[in-house]
Every structure is written in C-alpha cells, then in structure tokens.
C-alpha cells in the first residue's frame, strides 16, 4: 500500500505521462481499500502537489480517468483489471474535492489534456477530444452496467467470450424490479460493493456545487449533473430506473430476525443510501419559463402537451413522465416503508434495524411531488398519504427542540405545506388515528387531523429558531380546516391555547407581523364554524369556555399607555418561546420523552430578507454530526430563503374578500428575520394597531357566542348541569343555519416554486450529504463554500 504515497509526495520535476512504470504504482497494488487511500494520501500532500507540481497532479488525474475508460471498454474481464479500476475510483474520490476547492483548477476536468490523446486513438478523434469530465462520467456509467463487476452476466455458463460492452443493452441489466422492469436479479454483495464505490465517485464529481458560494440565481446548473443526465449518456434511463427501484424496493427489516443487523453486514443499505443521494442531486430542474410552467401546471393535459419537449435533464424528464398506477403504488409504498422504519417499536430494545437516511428520503419525496403532479394526486387519492404524514410528524416532533436539526424541521414543514394546498389532503385527515408511534404528545382519541393539530406543540415547545416557521405551520392548519369534520377536545384546546398565547398584548405589539398569526387562527375557527359546524361540538364548546379571548381581541386597547405597558413586559421576557411555553402547564400531561429546548448557540447568524406580501418567512439550515475523525461536533449553517405562497380561492365569494391577510406594503418591507431580532427595531403606534384591529375577522365567532352562550347558560341553570358531556350533547344537536353571516370564501395558500426555495433545497441536501459521508470523510476539511462549517 505504501507505493501510493511516494509519487504524490514528489513535488520536483514533472513526471512524463509516458512513464507507465511510475504511474502504475498508484493502481496496481491489490491490497488497498478506500480507507487505505484516504489514510495514505493526506490532504496536505494533495494541496502541496497542486501548488508546487500542478502538471503531476494533472497527469495523475488524466491517467486515472484513462484507466477507467480502458476498464469500461474492456468490461474488466480479469480480477486484476477490476482491482485497477477500483483503485482508480478510490484515488479520484480522494483527489476531486481538492480540485474543486481551487477556483483555478475547477475548469481542469472540462478541458482536454494537451498532447494526451486517448490510448489507441488519434487525437483528432471526436471521442479522444472529449473533456476529461465527460470521459470520466461516461466510463463510470458504463462500469455501472459491467457484467460480473456490477451486474449479473447474461452469458451462458462456460462461454469463453466476454460480453461486448459497447453492444450490451443496459436496460436488460437494471439492478432491481420495480418501475419499468419486472425481474429482480439475485443479490450479489460484491456487485453492491462495487456499485457503491462507483456511486461514491459519482457523488464526488457532482459535489463541485459545494465549492461555489450560494446564489439565488437558479440558472447556475451543475455541469457534471447536466452532462450525466443528458442524451450523451446512453445509460441514463436504466441508471435512473436502477437507482429509483433499488431505493423503493429496499426492505431494511427483511425477515425480521431480531438483531440480524448486528450479525451481518447489509451492503444493500449502503448502496441504497448512495442511490437516494445520487437521485436527489441529479433531480435538479433547469430554470426558465417553460420549466417553471412544467413544474407548476396542475392539469394532466397540459403536462402531456409539454412531454415531447420535456426538461433537458433526462432524470427529471423520466420522473415527470411516470404515470402507471402500479408504478406510483410501488414508489409510495417503498418510501412510506422506509420513512416509517425509524418508528418501529419492538419488545427487544434495538433489535430491529433502523435506517438513518430519512432526510434524503424526504427530499426525494418532495421532488417526486413537485416534478410529477400525477404522483402528487395519486398520493392524495387514498389514505396512503397518511403513511407518509405520520413519520414526518414523528421526525418533526423528535427534532423540534434540537437546534442542530432545524433543517429537518423545515423540509418536513415544506412537505406538509405542499400537501395541504390540495383539498384531498384535508379530506384524508378525517381518517381515525389508531396506530400509536413513540411521540411525546398528549394522549387522545380522534383522527389524523387531531394528530396534525396537536403536533403544533412545536410552536409552544420547539426551539426558538423555529419562530420563522410559525406562519408556515399555521398556514397548513388554515388550508385543511374547511374539511375537518370532528376535532377532538385535545386538538380544540390546542388551537385555543395558541390563540391565547398569540393574542396577548405584549406579543401582538412585539413585532410588526405578529398579529398575522392571530388572523390565521381566526380564519381556522371561521372555516370550521362555517363549513363543519355539525361535527365540531368540541371546538364550539372550547370557544364558549374561552370566549374571553375573543372579547379581549374585539376590545383591544390601542392607546399609547397600553402599548408602552406591553412593551415593558416584553423587555422582561428573553424570548417569545419562553412566554408562549407558560401555557404548556394548561395542556394535557405528555408522554415520557419530552426534552427541553436547547438554547441557541451564541453568534447565530440572523439574516433579513424583504418578504413577499402575505408570506413566510426566513429559513435557516443547521445540521450537527459527531465527527468520527476528530470526535468534535461541527455544524453546517446558514441558508435563508423566502417561501412564496399563492392565494387560491376555491369557492365563488359571496362577499368581498377582506384583505386582512395581506400586510401593509411598508410592513412587508420592514419584515425582519425573526420575532426577537425585529423586536429591537419595532415601535408600534396606535394608528398601526387600529389599521389591523378593524380587519380582525371576528364577526362569525361573535355571532356564534351571541346565540349559544345564553342558551348554554340557560340549560345549565334550568337542568342544574355540571357535566360537560350534557352540554356537548346539546351543542352536537344544535344548528346555526341562517343565523351566521354568509359563508366566506375558502382561501387556500399554495406553495410556489421560486429561486429562493430551490437554493435552500440545494444547500440543505448537500449539507446532509456532507455530514452523512464520514466513512470515508470525502469532503472533510476541504474549503466548502455553499455552507459554513463550524466546529463546536
């Protein structure tokens, strides 16, 4: 193995490319592993050669790619050739990040090496003139379908003739049954290992994106991904199919033998993890009007019209064109099974295998729904969507108090927001919730809607850096509220608790946008009363019990003395979360396992963005990992984005739509990064309070209280009632038909794709990939610029 290091250390005169004996030292050793290569080729040596002897580094890269091309052409018939190919793969995986981190070197792989033609070809040959990056990507693609190396050979046993690599149809060698392929090849752990090493190299090639500073301009496409997913790659379709099928067919539990994952290595899991990472990185949508229309258009006929043109990225193209119900079912069931895996509870502690790539699965699910609207409609067509909802709520609940997992909370909320924009999601939530998962939430009997609303304890007990998500979280509830047939008492009380917290004077006056949260909650109550009054006696009862909240809102004082007193109270509170959490004591006792919120690290970056009217919100990304190399914690941070929503009116309005949900233009301009940061600069005035107080949509609730409170008081006195079940029975059989104001239109706020969120997703997924690949630590200690690395 030691033969790897001397050529790299040599920083003297350039070594000729024709000195085969010298260069062959790097890949002829048969005893190396990828860990050996990372240990024997230290970062300092690579950087030193890059600076002091650039021609040697250039030749090394070229010769390694040349060996891969030769291996792809020959099909690696011998064990020795396979070992040479694997060594070249490992060496390039080690070196590429140090090529990318230097701006002067970044174009190296996209140039042709002067005077170095492809072996056995003229320099004028079209293939020989290919940029090094293209030769590398095509060779890797060929090797991923190399019989007896990465796929099962179809040749007859005993045949001496190897299969010709250029004539094989790689669609016959797809790795797993599923979408577009019916046969499931036998498992072969050697093939899985070799595929994993190739995918690791592929991921490293794509990681050039990590070394470019973040930009809201989404037109900057990754050239590696662009070429790999273009028509030049003849394996694009079978590769996409193989990656998708391997992920969706993977069963982590298998036969369910306890502790089997401790006795046997599961090579398929590592392959699946890299496959899903390759998928989320390659599914990058190009910008432009046609692409935007394609990703946002909801009508099937419009999608079919666009299909012949389609996205230039073939992976996005293939994904957007999947349409068979059995394929959708295979994908959804596979993803739901993997997402639910970490929730599995067994009688024997830690006896079942738990996967750890759930964040990548969430990004993949997002991209599936975003690029294939037919898949989104399929997901929402049946109750299967709830098999995705429950694990997402589990992840969010588990991560809510941990500032190191703010990014995970954001992706989960993004998905819920996307789903809540469709009517069917709200309808599906009425299914009873019976499967208990290990979440520290109040025990309740009810529906999945109750679970979703109770989960909003994230607002009262989550980390303070989740404050920018409050708008998103309440938007989700507003979107589904017109369809919720019967809320449990626990969920009804949760909504009233939130309103009580958000309607206190000190909170309303603390920042320019805080009153929007009250508007959202009032819209929820109005939707439930106007459209689902009959089944929601628990909510009506809770509103009657807490009627003082609504009276206080209607009679909110706006004089300078009241404002001054509220602001004095604000100064005594350190954070919004600290005050809101006082209402936790009123809630039902939680299960074991709840954790206090972790305080924010000092020096946390707080960026500010001009918000789009009526929308959330600043998002920050921060991920921690226990670093296996130095046993230090480090974090990936910061990325901020404005999430754009569109307002969709899904019922013909009978009254003029109030503009209560649209903030004044000067308020929109003054939006700051968070409640705590904006509070420092905010100076509320009586005129400002009056400007939104007059728009509070209290008419429906006040009319309900005006009618029902005297009736409830009367039957309590007449019958001497002290039992709330009797009052609930009375409310259940009551009606307000003709007594309430004319129903307001249902407003649905839908997610709209934009450059900001696209950049956030790119940063988030690369942050996750950076931290998940620690064995070997491919990007550790390199000069990453897409996000910031902080040691803790």
N, C-alpha and C positions, 0 to 999 in steps of 0.2 A: 504494500500500500504506500510505502514511503516514496515510491517512484513518482507519485503525483506531485509532490511538493517542489523538488528542485527546479523544474522548468519555470514554475510560477515565480519562484524567488529570484531567478536570474533576471536582473534588470540591466544587463550590459548590452552588448551589440545585438541587433535584431537577428533572430534565427530564421533562416530561409524556409519558406513553405515547403520546399522540396526535400528538406531534411527529415525524411519519414521516420528514421530511427528515433530522432529526438521527440517528435510529436506523438508517435505511437506509445510512448511511455504513459501518456495520460489515460489511455483506454484499454490497454492490453492486460492490465492486472485483473485477475479473475476474483480477487478476494474482497473487493470493495463493496460497501453498502452506501446508501445515500448519506447516512450519518457519518461514515468514514470521510466522504468527500467534504462535508461541511466542517469536520474537525481538522482535516489535513490542509484545507485551503482557507486560511484565515482572512477575514475582511481586510486587515491592514495590508496583507500581501497583494490582494487583488487591486486595491486602490493604488499601491505603490507601482505596480506594473502598468496600471492605467495611466499614471502620471509620467513615469520615467521611461517606460518602453512600450508606448502605445502600439507599435507595429507588431510586437509579440502577442499582445492581447488580441489584436485584430486577427492575426493568423490563427491563434488558438480557437477563437470563435468560428472562423471560417472552416477550419479543418474539422471541428466537431460537427458542424452542420453537414459538411461533405460526407462524413461517416454515416450520419443519419440518412442522408439521401441514398447512399450506396446500400445501406441496410434495407431501406424501403424498396429499392429497385430489385434487390436480390430475393427479398422475402425472408431473410435471416434463416437459411436452411440449417445452419450448424449452431451448436451451443456456443462456440467461440464468437461467432458473429452477433448472437443475441447479447452476449456479455459486453461486447464492444459498444453496441447500441445503448445498452442500459447505462454504461459508464459515461457515454457522451450526454445522455439525457440528464444524469445527475450533475455533471460538470456545468452544463448550460443553465440548469436550475440554480446552481450556486452563483454563477457569474452575472446572469442577466440583470438582477436588481442593481448591480454596481455600474452597469452600462446605462441604465435608465436614470440613475440619480445625477449623472453628469450631463448637463444640457448639451455640451459639445459632442457627446457620444450618442445622444438619443437618435440621431439620424443614421448611425452607422449601419444598422441592420436593414435600412431601406435604401442602401446604396449597393452597387455591385463592386466586388473587390477587384481593384485594378490588377490586370495581369494574372488573375487566378480564375481560369475557366473551369467548368465542371469536368470532373475526371472523364476522359474518353469522349469529350465533346469539343467541337470548335467553340471558340469564344464568341463567334458571331451567331451561334445557335440561339434561337429565341429562349429556350429553356435555360441555357447557360447564362444568359444575361438577366435572369430574374434577380430581383433584390434578395439579399440573404434571408430577410424575414419571410418572404413568400416561399422560398425553398424550404425553410425550416417548418413552416406551418403545413405545407403540402406533404412533407416527409412524415411529420407527426400524424397527420390524418391517414396516410397510407398505413403506417405502422399500427394504428388502432384497429385495422382490419387485416392484420397479418396472420395467416393460418399458422397454427401451432405456436404462435407467440402471444397473440392477444385474442384470437378466436379459434374455435374448434375447426380443424381442417375437414373439408368435404371429400378429399381424395380417398380412393379405396385403399384399404389396408394392404401393405406390401408393395404398393406402387412406388417406383423409384423417382418418378418425375414430380418435382415440386410444382405447386400451383403458380402460374404466371401472375405476378402482382398487378400488371397493367390490364389484364383481361378479366380479372375476377369481378363479379358483380357484388359490391359490398352490401347491397340491400338483402342479399341472402345470408349475410353474416351478422345481422342485427343482434345485439347482445341479449335481449330479453323479449319475451312475448308481451303483447300489450297493444298500443296504438299502431295499427297498420302491419302487425306481424303476429302470427299465430303460434309459432313454435318457440318453446323455451329450451335453449341449449343447456346441456348438463353443466353444473357448476364446476369450475376449474380454478382453484385458488391461485395457481401460477399465472393464469391469464388475468385474473383480477388484480394481482400484484403489479403485473406489467402495465395493465391499463392505468392503474392508479399513478404509476411513475410518469407515464406519458401525460395524463391529465394534470399532474402537478407541474410539469414543464409548460403545458399549455396555459395554465393559470398564471404562471410566472411571466410568460410572454404578454398576456393581457394586462398585467399589473403595471404597465407603463403609466396607466391612469393615476396610480398612486403618487407619481412623482411630478404631477402637474398641479399647480395651485387651483383651488376651487374657483369655478366661474359660473355665473348664472346663465351664460351663453351656452345653450344646449346643442348648438350646432357643431361643437367640437367632438367629433366621434373618434373612438379609439381605432387607429389604423389596423392594428392587429386583429381586432374583432371584425372590423369591416371586411377585411380580406378573407378571414376564416369563414365568414358567413355569406360569402359571395359565390357566384356561379363558377369561379375558378376552382373551387373546392368540390371535386366530383363526389365526395363522400358527405356533403352537407346534410342531405336527407337522412341517410342511415345513421349518421352521427347524432343528429337531433333526436331521432326516434330511439336510438340506443340509450342516450342519456335520460330521456323522459321515462322510458319504460323501466330502466334499472331503478330509478328513484321510486316510481309509483308501485312497482311490484315488490319492493323490499319489505320483508316481514321480520322485524327485529326480534320478535318473541319466538318465532318458529314453532317447535312442538311444545314449548312452554316448560321444558325441563328446568327445575329450579337451579340457579347458579351455573347454568351451562356456559354463560358468557365469561365466567371466571376460569373455566377449564379449557375452553377452546378459543382460539383467535378467530374473530369474524372478519375475514378480509373483504367480504362484500360490504360491510358497513363503511369502511374507509373509502371504497370505490363509490358508494352511494353519496357519501359526503362531498367528495370532489366533483361528482357528476352534477349535483344540485348547485354547487358553487360555479361550475362552468356555465350551467344553464342561466343562472341569474345575471351573470356578467355578459353573456353573449346576447341576451334578450334586451338589447339597447335599441330603442326606437329612434329613427332619424327624425330630425326636426323638419318643419316645413308645412305649408297649408294642407297639402294632400295627406301627409302623415297624420297631422292633427285631426283632420276630418275623419280619417280611417279609424283612429283610436277612440273618437268620441261619438261617432254616429251610432245610434241605437237600432236602426232598422235593418233587418236582415237583407232586404232587397238592396239597400244602399251598399251593404257590405259586399254582396255578390257582384255588384257593378264595379266595385273597386278591386276585386280579387285579381283580375288579369294583370293590373299594374302592380298592386301589392307593394309592401315595403321592400327596399333593396336588400335589407337584411333577411336572408332566407330563413333563419331560425324564427324571426318574428312572423315572417310570411307563413311558414308551416304551422306555427302555433295558432295564428289567426284563422287558418282555414280548417282546423279540426272541427268536424260537425256531427259525426255519428254519435248517437246517444250512448252506445256501448263504450265508446272511447271516453266520453265525458264521465261516465259512471266509473270506469277503471281509474281515471285520473283522480276524481273526487274521493273515491273510497280509499285509494292509496295514500293520498295526502292526509285525509282525516285520520287514517290508522296511525300514520307516523306522528301527526300532531298530538294525538291522544296518548301516545306511548308513555311520555313522562308522567301522566296522571295515573298510570296503572298502580293499584294497591294490591299487595299480596300479604298473606299471613306471615310469610317468612321475610324479614327485612332484607331489602336489597337483592332479592332472589331473582327478580326479572330484569332483563337488560333495558337500560334507559338510553335512548339516543340523545345527542347533545346538539344536533344541527337544526333545532326548531326555528331559529331566527331566519336561516336561509330558506326554510320551507314557507315561512310567512311571506317572504319577498317573492318567492316563486308563485304562491297563490295569488298575491296581489297582481303580478304581471299577467297571469292567466286571465284574471277577471278584467284587467284593463285592456288587454290586446284582443280578447275573444269574447265579445258581448254575448254570443250564443252560449258560451260556457257559463257566464255570469247568470243568464236567465235559467240555464239548466240547474245550477246550484240552488237558485231561489224557488225552483218549481216544486221541490219536495222538501220534506223535513230534514233531508240530509245536511242542509246548511247548518242545522243545529249541532251536527257532529264537528263542525269547524268552529262554531261560536263558543262552545263550552271550553275547549282547550285554549282559545285565545283569551277568554276571561280568566282562566287559570293562570296563564303566563302574566297577564297584566296585574292580577291580584298579587302574585308572587313577587313581582318586580316593583310594585308601587312605592315601597319605602326605601328602595336601594337606588341612590343617585347614579351608581355605576351602570344601571340598566335603563336609563331614561330612553335610549334609542329603541329598545324593545317595546316599551310602552307606546311610543309614537307609532311604530309600524302597526301594532295591534289596533290602536285607535283609528289609524288611517283605513284599515280594512273594514272596521265596523262602520265608519262613516260612508265608505263606498257602498256597502251592503244596505245601509239604512236609507240610501237615496232611492231604493226600489220598493214599491208597495208590498210586493210579495214577502219581503223580509219581515215587515211588521206583522203581516198575517201569520207567518210561520211561528212567530214568537208566542202565539197563544197555546202552543202545544204544552201539556203539563210537563214539569221538570221532575224527574224521579231519580235519575242516576246521580248519586252523590259523589262529588270529587273533593279532594282534600283542600278546600278553601276556607280560610278563617272569616266566614261571613255568617250573619245571623241565620239560625235555622228557620225555615219557612216551608209552607206548603203552597205551591202555586205553579206558575208557568215559567217558561224561559224568559218572558218579559220581566217577571219579578226578579229573576236572576240578574238580568242586564241592569235593572234599576238599582238593585241592592249593591251590585258591583260598584256603583258610583260612589261608594265609600272612599274610592280612590281620591275623591275631591277633599274629603274631610280627614283622611288618614294617610294620604300619599306624601311623597317628597315635595318640598316647596318648589323645586324646579319643574314640577308638573303644572304649575299655575297657568302657563300659556295654553295648556290643553283644555282648560275648563270650558271654553267656548265650544270646542270640538265635541267634548263629552256630552254637553247639554244639547248640542245640535242633533246628535244621534237619537236622544230620547224624544226631542221635538219631532223628528222625522217619522218615528214609529208610533207616536202617541195616538194618532187618529184611528189606529187599528187594534188597540189593546182592549180586549173585551172585559177582563176582570182582574184588576190588580189585587194582590194580597194586602193585608193590613200592614205587614212589614214594609213592603215597597211603597205604599201610600205614605206611611210615616216618614220614610226616607226622603221622598220628594218634599214633604212639608218641612223637614229638618233643614234641607238645602235652602229652601226659600227663607226660612227663619234666619239662617246664617248670612245669606246674601242681602237681606233687606234691613240689616242693622244700619243705623245712621253712619257709624264710623266707617263701615265697609263701603256703603254707597258713595260717600264723599271722598274716599281714599284715592281714587284714580278715575280718570276721565271715562273709562269704558266699563267700570264695574256694574253699572246699572243695567248693562245689556244682559247680564246673567239673570236678573230678575225678569226681564222681558221674555227670555227663553222659557223660564219656569212657568210664567203666567200663560204662555202660549200652550205649554203642555197641559195645564189644567183646563184651559178653554177647549182644546181639542177633545180631551176625554169627556168633558161635560156635554159638549155639543154633539159629538158623534158616537160616544159609547156610554151614555149615562146609565142605561138599563143594567149593565153588569157591574158597574163600578161603585157599589154602595160603600165599600170600604174607603175609597177615596173621598166620596161625598161626606162620610162620617168624619174622616180626618180633617177635611176642610172646615166642617162645622166646629169641631173641637178647637181648631187653631184659627178661628175666624179673626181673632185679634190681630194676627199678622197682616191680613188684608185691610182691616180698618186702619192700622197704623200706616200702611203704604198709601192709602187714599188720603189720609190726613197728614202726610209727611210735611214737616216744617221746613221752610226754606229760608228762614231769617238768618242774618249773619251770626247771631248768638248761638243758634243751634249748630250751624256749620262749624263755628270755632270750637264749641264743646266736643263735637265729634272728632275733630282733628287732634285735639288734645289727647283724647282717648287713644287715637291711632298711634301717637308718639310713644305711648306706654306699651304698645304691642310690638314685638320684634318682627313677626311675620304674619301674613294673612292666615297661614295654615295653623299657627298657634292658637288663634282666636276661633277659627272655624271648628277646630277639634274639640272645643269645650262642649259641643253638642253631642259628642260621642257618648257621654255618660247617659244621655236620654235614650240611646238606642238599645236594642235587644243585645243581650250578652253574646259575644262572639265565641266561636270555637277556639280551641288552643292553636297556637302557632302564629298569632299576630305579632308583628315586630314594630318597634318604634321607628319613626322616620330617621334616616341618617342625615346629620346636618351637612349642608353644602360645604365643599372644600373652599378655603379662602382663595381669593383671586379668580373665582369663576368668571369667565368672560360673559358679559351681558351685552349682546349686540342689539341694535334697534333697527327696525325696518318701517318704511311707510306702508301702512296696511291698506288693503283694498277695502272699500266701504262694506261694512256688514260682515266681515270675515275674521276668523282667527288668522294667524297667530304665530308667534315665534317658536321655532322648534330647535332644540339643542340635542346633540348626539354625544353621548359619553359612555364608553364601554371599558370595563376593567377586566383584567385577567391575571391569574397567578402565573408569573413568568417562570417557566421551568429552568431557564438557564441561570438567572441571577437571583431567583427567589425574591424578586421585587414586584410590587404591583405597578402597573402603568396603565394609563388611560388614553383612549382615543377621543379627541374632542376637536373642535366645536364646529357645528354646522347649523346655520339658521335658514329658515325659509318661510315664506308667506303661503299659507294654504288658501287657494281660491275656491269659492263656492258659487254656484249659480242658483238662483231662486226659480223654482218651478211651481207654477200654480196649477194644481191638478183638479180644480173644481171651478165652474163658472162663478165668479164672485157676485154675490147679491148686494153687497155694499162696497163702497170704495175701500181699497186696501189701505190700511194705515201704514204710514212709513215709519212706524215706531222702531222697526228693527234696523233701519239704516241710520248710522250715526251721522251727526253733522259733519260737513266736509272738514271743518277746522279740527274737529275731534279726531277724525280719521288721520289727519296729518300729524297730530300730536301723539298718536299711539306709540308707546314705548315698549321695551322688551318684556317687562313683567310688572305685576302689581307693585312689587317692592321698589323697583327702580323708578317707575313713573311717579310713585307717591312723593318722591323727593322734589319733583318739579311742579306738582299739580296744585293749583289754587282754585278750589271751587267757588262759584258765586251764586247768589240767589237766582239770578236770571238763568244760569245754566241748569240749576235744579228744576226750575219751572218749565224749561224747554222740553225736558223729557218726562217730567211728572205728569204733564197734561196728556201725554200719549200712552200712559200705562193702560193696558187692556183689561181693566177691572170690571167692566160692565156686566159681563156674563156671570162672574163669580158673585158680585154684589147682588145681582138679581136672584141667584140661587139662594144666597144667605137670607135675603129679604123674605123669600117664600118659605123656606124649610125651617129656619131657626124657630120661628113662632110655633110651627106645627110640632116640632120635636119637643120643645119646652112644654107644650100643652099635653101631649100624650104622657110625658114624664110625670107631670103633676096629676093628671086625671087617673093614670094607672099606677102611680107610685113606682115607676120603673127605676131600677138601679143597675139593671143588667144591660150591657151594650148590645147583646145579641138581639134583644127585642127591638131596639132602635134600628139596628141593621136590617132586621126583617121588614120594618116599616119603610125604610128607605129603599129597600130592594123592590118593593111593590109599588113605590110611588112613581110619578111621572111629572115631567115639566114641559110636556108637549104644548106648544103655543104660548108658554109663559116666558121663555127665554128670548133674548134678542135673536134676530135672524142669523142662522149659522154663517160663520166667517169662512172664507176660502181656506182650503188646506194648502199650506206652503211647505214645499219640500226643498231643502237646500242640498244640491248635488255637488260632489267633488268635480272640479275641472282640472284637467291636466295643464301644467304650466312648467316653465323652465326651472322655477324655484324648487318645486317638489321633485322634479327629475334629478336635479343636482343633489338634493337631500338623499334620495334613494341611492344614487351612485356612491356618495360618501359613506352612507350607512353600510351598504353591502360590502364595500372594500374594507371598512373598519372591522366588520365582523370577520371577513376572510383573513385579514392581517392577524387578528388575535386567535383565530381557530387553527392556523397553521404554525404550530410551535414545534412540531417534530417531523422534519427538521424546521428550524426557525427561518423560513425563507427570506423574510423581509426585515428581520430583527436588526436593529442598529443601522439601518440604511436611512438616507435622508428623504423620508417621505414628506410630501408637501400637501397632499389632498386633505389631510387632517393633522392634528398636532398630537404628538406622543408625550405624555407626561409621566414621569416616574413618581410613585407615591411612597 
